[in-house]
Amino acid sequence: QVQLVESGGGLVQSGGSLRLSCAASGRFSSINTIGWYRQAPGKQRELVATITSGVNTNYADSVKGRFTISMDKNRIAVYLQMNSLKPEDTAVYYCNAEGRRVVADFAVWGQGTLVTVSS
C-alpha cells in the first residue's frame, strides 16, 4: 500500500507565499510522476503542476512563473513553492503519485491540504 501525506497548507494574504510538501511511504519501486492538483469550492479538480522522472515539469498556465515544483534527491517527496499567491489560488490541494510496485503499477491521492488566500 502506497500512501501520500501532505502538509504546508494554511491561510496567507494575497501576495504571500506557502510551501506544500508531500511524502510517499509504503512499498513501491519507483515514482514516475508526482504532482499537485487543486479543487476550489464548486469547481472541478484541476492540475496545478507535475514532475516526471524527477526532472520534467508541467504547470498550469495560471501558475506559471509563480509556482515551482521540485522533488527530493531520493525521489519520494515533492514540494510546491507557491509565491505571489492570489485569492483565486484558494482551494484544497491534493498530491497525486503514479509509479511502480513489484506486482503492479499504482496511482494514489493524498488527503488534501487547504490553502486559503485572503484579499
Secondary structure, DSSP 8 states (H G I E B T S, - for coil): -EEEEEE--EEEETT--EEEEEEEEES-SEEEEEEEEEE-TTS--EEEEEEETTTEEEE-TTTTTTEEEEE-TTSSEEEEEE-S--GGG-EEEEEEEEEE-SSSEEEEE---EEEEEE-
